[in-house]
Amino acid sequence: MAFYKMDRVSHIAPAFASALDKPKALGGAQKSAASDFSSTLSGLLEQTSVAQKKAADLNRALQMDAPDVSLEQTVVAMNEASLQFQLLVQTRNKLVQSYNDIMNMPV
């Protein structure tokens, strides 16, 4: 029986990992930092969408008794999609919280 390795979770948001590895210079980098953040968020949305589609396709194939799809493969894909969606929701929550904190700051 193959065990699910925890290091597979590291591919959930490689866009975040690559964004954290790139140091930004101060000054004129605000526009590029905003662009990088935007592209990072877009990449996370795209990865989540792809993972959910893959899980749905595997689930459908499993229900149709496709010989090349296993139950374990489907469950892993569904859990990966769930984790990615949870990451996306938590990211959104943190962004909204940060926005509210900034808007409530005294001038």
Buried (B, 14 or more C-beta within 10 A) or exposed (E): EEEEEEEEEEEBBEBBEEBEEEEEEEEEEEEEBEEBEEEBBEBBBEBBBEBBEBBBEBBEBBEEEEEEBEEEEBBBBBBBBEBBBEBBEEBEEEEEEEEEEEEEEEE
